[in-house]
Amino acid sequence: MNNRIYKFRAWDKIRKKMSMPFTLEDIDDCVISNQMCDGKYYRLFDCEILQYTGLKDKNGKEIYEGDIIRANFADIKYKEIKEFKSEVMFGYGQFYVCDNSIVYPVFDIFAHIEIIGNIYENPELLEC
């Protein structure tokens, strides 16, 4: 039996606001009960649903899709400290981040990740 809790956040495209985390049990008849945020209900089709990776960054903050991270870790191949910023995405059957054309599974580097924002509230963080 799988005891994993599937958690999500939602970016409300209309109100331009991030919801508090919620579970699948909180979804009922195509609405998200967001009582902890402002007591309103959000319709799923007005939201971007962002899944929790099941991991926390180096500061203990939960990592979700859409988060912008700064990764700082030792690149063994090039024998140097590598630092980059990226959006957390899901694809290839896993959560991942990209540095140029290199894909890093979040599971492999989460201890070196620091969440610095998200793509909805802080898109400027990814600008060069």
Helices and strands as residue ranges (DSSP letters): E 7-12, E 17-18, E 22-23, G 24-26, E 27-28, E 31-33, E 41-43, G 44-46, E 47-56, E 62-64, E 67-75, E 80-87, E 89-91, E 94-99, E 102-105, H 106-109, G 110-112, E 113-118, G 123-126
